[in-house]
Amino acid sequence: MEQDEYFSVHTGLTINVEPLASDECLPDEQTFIQEIPPLFRVASECSGLEESAERTLKGFGKEDNKALLTYLAAQNSKINLLLSFVLSQQDNPDFRYITDSFGASQLTFVSNSPFTVGTSVRVKLFLKHPPAAIYCYANVAACGTKVHEDDSDEKQAQYAITLRYNRLQEDDRDLLIRAALHIQQKLLRVRAQQRTES
């Protein structure tokens, strides 16, 4: 599947985008895998286990198992809260941005400073559902200018940045697809509810 075939959703995820230093270059696949911080590996594995457990539990729809399902859901929520807190410690305010959109092939965000098209950046994405963090590299694919007016009516240039992933584990791509689908489903439910109310 070509990268452009993945759809994107418009939502604000916390990300860290760190331009590579002048003496750094994009790591090869093997070096990239070895460099992923252990916490990001754990988060990815936990999300995979959670998805597998959810599929298994869907077969337990009987009333006899209701108490067990409620207990397991509570335990899962506790683990997810703890995992989200631990992952939030990896968020570096110096490199923090909020996405305009994201998908399994690219993301967009707005920056007060321009990024040079063609350069590589180190990226951390912090997902809310499933709670996970993704460590990857991306290439600056576009840097457009847009004018923004602040409270004092002064015009200030901001830059719309598009990043395309160029080092991303397949499991993490699957996580991005699941996160995008989750957001899309929520939006569809809201729209359906609005239609029934009107």
Backbone torsions as a table, in degrees:
resi	resn	phi	psi	omega
1	MET	NA	132.2	177.7
2	GLU	-71.9	150.3	-179.6
3	GLN	-55.8	-38.5	-175.6
4	ASP	-67.4	-11.4	-177.2
5	GLU	-80.1	-12.9	177.7
6	TYR	-80.7	135.3	179.4
7	PHE	-86.3	159.2	178.9
8	SER	-116.0	154.4	174.6
9	VAL	-120.6	146.9	179.3
10	HIS	-88.6	109.7	177.7
11	THR	-161.7	159.5	-178.0
12	GLY	-97.7	101.1	172.6
13	LEU	-101.8	145.1	173.2
14	THR	-75.6	131.0	176.5
15	ILE	-134.6	158.5	168.5
16	ASN	-115.6	130.4	177.9
17	VAL	-126.0	113.2	-176.8
18	GLU	-117.5	110.7	176.5
19	PRO	-60.9	142.6	178.5
20	LEU	-69.6	144.1	177.2
21	ALA	-66.0	161.8	-176.3
22	SER	-60.7	-27.7	-179.3
23	ASP	-94.3	5.2	178.6
24	GLU	-100.6	149.2	173.2
25	CYS	-131.9	165.4	-179.8
26	LEU	-62.0	125.5	-179.3
27	PRO	-71.5	153.5	173.3
28	ASP	-71.9	171.4	-174.3
29	GLU	-56.0	-45.9	-176.3
30	GLN	-66.0	-43.9	178.4
31	THR	-63.9	-40.8	178.6
32	PHE	-58.1	-47.8	-179.5
33	ILE	-59.7	-41.7	-178.7
34	GLN	-69.7	-26.8	-175.1
35	GLU	-85.9	-13.6	-179.4
36	ILE	-60.4	124.9	-179.1
37	PRO	-60.0	142.3	-177.3
38	PRO	-53.2	-37.9	-178.5
39	LEU	-62.0	-36.2	178.8
40	PHE	-69.3	-34.7	176.4
41	ARG	-64.8	-45.3	-179.6
42	VAL	-60.9	-44.5	-179.3
43	ALA	-60.9	-41.4	179.7
44	SER	-65.3	-43.6	179.7
45	GLU	-65.2	-41.0	179.0
46	CYS	-61.2	-41.6	179.6
47	SER	-64.5	-39.2	177.1
48	GLY	-64.7	-42.0	178.1
49	LEU	-64.9	-39.1	-180.0
50	GLU	-63.6	-43.4	179.8
51	GLU	-62.9	-42.1	179.4
52	SER	-63.5	-43.2	179.8
53	ALA	-65.1	-38.9	179.3
54	GLU	-62.1	-41.0	178.7
55	ARG	-63.4	-41.6	179.9
56	THR	-64.8	-43.3	-175.8
57	LEU	-71.1	-20.7	179.1
58	LYS	-63.8	-22.5	177.9
59	GLY	-79.3	-5.7	-177.2
60	PHE	-99.4	40.7	-172.0
61	GLY	-74.3	4.6	-175.0
62	LYS	-79.6	155.1	-179.8
63	GLU	-60.2	-33.2	-178.4
64	ASP	-58.2	-30.5	-174.3
65	ASN	-98.6	6.9	-174.8
66	LYS	-59.3	-44.1	-179.4
67	ALA	-63.8	-42.3	179.2
68	LEU	-63.1	-44.8	179.6
69	LEU	-62.9	-39.7	178.5
70	THR	-63.5	-43.6	178.8
71	TYR	-62.6	-47.3	-178.8
72	LEU	-63.6	-38.0	178.2
73	ALA	-64.2	-39.5	178.5
74	ALA	-65.2	-42.9	178.6
75	GLN	-63.3	-41.4	179.3
76	ASN	-62.9	-41.2	178.7
77	SER	-62.4	-40.8	178.9
78	LYS	-62.7	-44.9	-179.8
79	ILE	-63.3	-42.2	179.6
80	ASN	-63.7	-39.4	177.3
81	LEU	-63.1	-44.2	179.0
82	LEU	-64.0	-44.3	179.9
83	LEU	-62.4	-42.8	178.9
84	SER	-61.0	-41.3	179.7
85	PHE	-64.5	-46.8	-178.6
86	VAL	-62.8	-41.9	179.9
87	LEU	-66.1	-33.0	-179.4
88	SER	-63.4	-21.9	178.0
89	GLN	-70.0	-16.6	179.0
90	GLN	-85.8	-5.7	-178.2
91	ASP	-79.6	117.9	-179.6
92	ASN	-97.9	114.0	-177.1
93	PRO	-58.8	-26.6	-179.1
94	ASP	-65.7	-24.7	-176.9
95	PHE	-119.2	18.1	-173.4
96	ARG	-82.3	135.2	173.7
97	TYR	-140.7	169.0	175.8
98	ILE	-120.4	131.3	-177.9
99	THR	-70.0	149.3	165.6
100	ASP	-87.1	-40.4	178.1
101	SER	-152.2	159.1	175.2
102	PHE	-151.2	158.3	176.2
103	GLY	-157.7	-166.3	-176.6
104	ALA	-87.4	-1.7	178.2
105	SER	-120.9	-24.9	-177.3
106	GLN	-159.0	169.6	173.0
107	LEU	-143.3	160.8	176.5
108	THR	-130.2	149.3	176.4
109	PHE	-156.0	169.8	179.6
110	VAL	-111.3	136.8	-179.5
111	SER	-129.0	149.2	174.3
112	ASN	-77.6	-16.5	-179.6
113	SER	-119.5	147.6	179.8
114	PRO	-75.5	154.9	171.4
115	PHE	-114.6	142.0	-179.0
116	THR	-78.9	123.5	179.3
117	VAL	-60.5	135.5	179.0
118	GLY	96.9	-13.0	-179.7
119	THR	-84.4	158.9	179.0
120	SER	-98.0	147.5	178.4
121	VAL	-134.8	152.1	174.1
122	ARG	-93.0	132.4	-173.5
123	VAL	-127.1	139.6	168.3
124	LYS	-122.0	128.2	176.4
125	LEU	-112.5	133.3	-180.0
126	PHE	-110.4	107.4	-177.6
127	LEU	-89.8	145.8	176.8
128	LYS	-92.8	-40.1	178.4
129	HIS	-140.6	115.2	-4.8
130	PRO	-69.8	149.8	-179.8
131	PRO	-66.0	114.2	-177.7
132	ALA	-162.7	168.3	173.9
133	ALA	-133.9	141.2	-176.6
134	ILE	-120.1	131.8	177.7
135	TYR	-109.4	125.3	-178.1
136	CYS	-156.9	178.6	172.8
137	TYR	-119.5	153.8	179.2
138	ALA	-145.0	164.4	178.4
139	ASN	-111.0	137.3	177.1
140	VAL	-73.7	109.5	-176.0
141	ALA	-91.2	-27.8	-179.5
142	ALA	-156.3	148.8	175.8
143	CYS	-142.9	97.6	-178.5
144	GLY	-103.4	154.8	179.7
145	THR	-101.6	136.7	170.9
146	LYS	-135.9	147.7	-176.5
147	VAL	-95.9	137.2	-176.3
148	HIS	-129.9	136.4	177.5
149	GLU	-102.4	127.8	178.7
150	ASP	-91.0	-171.6	-175.8
151	ASP	-61.0	-28.2	-178.2
152	SER	-90.5	14.0	179.9
153	ASP	63.4	16.4	175.4
154	GLU	-84.2	139.7	178.4
155	LYS	-86.6	130.3	-176.8
156	GLN	-131.6	132.2	-179.8
157	ALA	-78.2	136.0	171.4
158	GLN	-125.9	162.5	-173.9
159	TYR	-121.3	126.2	176.7
160	ALA	-88.5	112.7	-174.3
161	ILE	-104.9	134.5	173.0
162	THR	-115.4	126.2	176.6
163	LEU	-113.3	135.1	173.4
164	ARG	-111.1	127.5	-179.0
165	TYR	-64.8	135.9	173.4
166	ASN	-126.6	-6.2	168.7
167	ARG	-139.6	104.5	-177.0
168	LEU	-150.9	126.5	178.4
169	GLN	-66.6	147.2	-179.9
170	GLU	-61.8	-37.4	177.0
171	ASP	-61.0	-37.8	179.2
172	ASP	-72.4	-33.3	174.9
173	ARG	-62.5	-42.0	176.9
174	ASP	-60.8	-40.2	177.2
175	LEU	-60.5	-43.0	179.0
176	LEU	-63.7	-38.8	177.6
177	ILE	-63.6	-45.8	179.6
178	ARG	-62.4	-42.5	-179.8
179	ALA	-64.0	-42.2	178.9
180	ALA	-65.1	-41.4	178.2
181	LEU	-64.0	-40.0	178.6
182	HIS	-59.5	-46.0	-180.0
183	ILE	-65.5	-42.1	179.3
184	GLN	-61.1	-42.1	179.3
185	GLN	-64.1	-40.4	177.6
186	LYS	-61.4	-43.6	179.2
187	LEU	-63.3	-40.7	179.2
188	LEU	-65.4	-39.2	177.9
189	ARG	-63.4	-42.6	179.2
190	VAL	-62.6	-44.1	179.8
191	ARG	-64.7	-41.0	178.2
192	ALA	-62.9	-40.9	179.1
193	GLN	-65.2	-40.8	178.8
194	GLN	-63.1	-37.8	178.8
195	ARG	-66.0	-42.1	-179.2
196	THR	-69.0	-32.2	179.1
197	GLU	-72.7	-29.2	-179.7
198	SER	-100.7	NA	NA
